[in-house]
Amino acid sequence: MQKEKKREVEEMMEWCVSMPKVELHAHLNGSVRDSTLLELARDLGEKGIIEFADVEHVILKNDRSLVEVFKLFDLIHILTTDHSTVTRITREVVEDFAAENVVYLELRTTPKRNELKGMSKRSYVDAVLLGLRSVEHVDVVLTNAFSNGKISAVSSPAKNGSTRKRIYVGLLLSIDRRETTASAMETVKLALEMRELGIVGIDLSGDPRLGNWSTFLPALEFAREQGQFITLHCGEVYNPDEVRAMLDFSPHRIGHACLFEDDAWTKLKSSKIPVEICLTSNVRTETITSYDVHHFADLHEAKHPIVVCTDDSGVFSTSLSDEYRLAASTFGLGKMEMFQLARAAVDHVFASDEVKQELRFIFNSAAAELSL
């Protein structure tokens, strides 16, 4: 019986991998491979910058509380402070998503300034873009949500008429909750300057225990006035006033939506703001007590727009295929329901109608191959 159950799980996982998928909530630094983090940590340990023995267990632990998650992020920020490393992790993260048949990826990251390394916010983003151009095993198409659907391939196309995987990628620039209003505005203006290079929107993220909504609101209002897409981390900790203010702001999407009071929950459902659902992240950080009580079920039953996402595939040792398998086993979803959920995510991407049309074609073609 156990062998049969194991085989069923394996077969479902194989099917989830084969299904085309859309990832809309993935942090660059949170999606780095453990092997890469260990390599970078050993290198800094040999240079005497950190004590490797003190951080090895932080990297390898995969059952982290919310506090421990941000401790790991603090370490990751130490490990990824130069341009070449940023380029490398971008390349690897995109390759990892493409390997599990993610056909559209919105990758979010906070532009960092590091004067010791000669890094500005602009050069940081340039390093990320270089990472996209250096992907070798899959064709990367950088989407542009702002210029008549203009899209551009940024990696080398397959040669001699051969075909290989293609992944559409859009970048979100994140405002960190530790930032000042001026710094947040700088990030928004940078996104505007680079939007024809593949910057598709703005994210508000970072430690949810820090900062005040009023600090970031001027920059977010300016971004909206300029036509930028906006997504907000919302309801990761109990802060009902902020949740209401965020819903009143009416962003294009929100992430998590875990700790809502009843009035906010009602407002969310009436607003139809799409929610980026991150099952493993929410349970591992104990924001939600268990998978079976996750608000995925309520939103899905209410036919509210939701998108299954990873949040931080490296930090939480998961993948988008894992998240779909988990949703299927927890909430009793069949293959058709999962496919429809994945295809519906196309409606909520921060991309042009032309890109959405291409993605729908991919899903329609896959439907026949998956025998749905």
Beta strands, then each sheet from edge to edge (+ up, - down):
strand 1: 21-27
strand 2: 102-109
strand 3: 139-142
strand 4: 152-153
strand 5: 166-176
strand 6: 199-205
strand 7: 229-234
strand 8: 253-256
strand 9: 275-277
strand 10: 306-308
sheet 1: 1+ 2+ 5+ 3+ 4-
sheet 2: 1+ 2+ 5+ 6+ 7+ 8+ 9+ 10+
end
